[in-house]
Amino acid sequence: MKPDAFERVLRNVQLGGNRSSLSLERFYWDALDRIARERGMRTTQLIAAVEREHAPIRDKAVSTSSLLRIFVAEHYRTQAAKPAAVDGRVPMRPAPMSSPAAVADRRATH
């Protein structure tokens, strides 16, 4: 891992008509940029989609930055669990993130 992966980077993004400042490590910005590019969208579009998709299950105390870190981790965890296609490419759409209740249920049973 590159040393600058830990560098905090502040970006201004437009979310739901509001301008927000998000602080993430460079590693996560690079990952979000890559995932957005794979899906044919801008990073801000991906961030807005992640927020919309997870709004019903997201605890209001969870910051957007934390949500995005979990999204990136879940994206790559899901990708690693899938077998590679014949041409070596992995499908682009990961499974939706688990709800907090489902995560709690899994923890209780393990």
ZIBELNOR-V320113 format. One record per helix or strand of 3 or more residues. SS is the DSSP state (a for helix, b for strand). FROM is the first residue (numbers start at 0). TO is the last residue. If there is no record, write none. Layout:
ss=SS from=FROM to=TO
ss=SS from=FROM to=TO
This chain:
ss=a from=2 to=5
ss=b from=7 to=14
ss=b from=17 to=24
ss=a from=25 to=37
ss=a from=42 to=53
ss=a from=63 to=80
ss=a from=99 to=108
